[in-house]
Amino acid sequence: MTTASSRPRSLTPLIAIFLIALAPVVFALLAYYVPALGLRPAVQTQYGQLIDPQRPIPDLSLRDAQGQAYDLKQLKGQWLLISAGPGACPESCVRGLFVLRNSHASQGKNVDRLERILFVTDDAPIAPVVGEAYVGTHVLRADPAQLAAWLAPDAADPAAALATGMWIVDPLGNLMMRFPDGQDPEGVRDDIRTLLKNSRIG
């Protein structure tokens, strides 16, 4: 007679433990080698173009709204969100200001780490929309040649590059990112959020 103690033990629990231990390895291999399964997390890339090497703020001939000389370097320690355009501020200029204002406002508790800059590239009167809808933006008249040499040195058409571009300067005073023409508001907002989240400065 076979007693209970001498009966063969079931291998089921051992197999179950083995499968449980193996499951994460199988999952990882499938995620890596079979991306069509959708198991791999989406890779996040920035929307803007990183500037390499970064370019420090040069000596720019700037004037504020009162016509007084202005040194952009006095804003070191802040992230600077930059756009540019003529005083009349056509549609491309208004769009840039809108994107930067909304990207700025959406940063929650980090909003005070940011300053918005509009470089005016001519001597025309400033369009009323700038003061009415974009309060808080530093409006500075700049020499377009100096500005293009800093913001868009490789542009075939510097005037067009200034009118359609947007840039970020880090708290150390380095130009470090440019956003493409036809700015995507969500892309700009998310890049700024990522920079602020990961930054140990400013």
VENZIPE-V569688 format. One record per helix or strand of 2 or more residues. SS is the DSSP state (H for helix, E for strand). FROM is the first residue (numbers start at 1). TO is the last residue. If there is no record, write none. Layout:
SS&FROM&TO / SS&FROM&TO
This chain:
H&4&6 / H&12&33 / H&35&37 / E&49&56 / E&62&63 / E&69&70 / H&72&75 / E&79&85 / H&91&105 / H&108&113 / E&114&120 / H&128&133 / E&138&142 / H&144&151 / H&158&164 / E&166&169 / E&174&179 / H&185&198
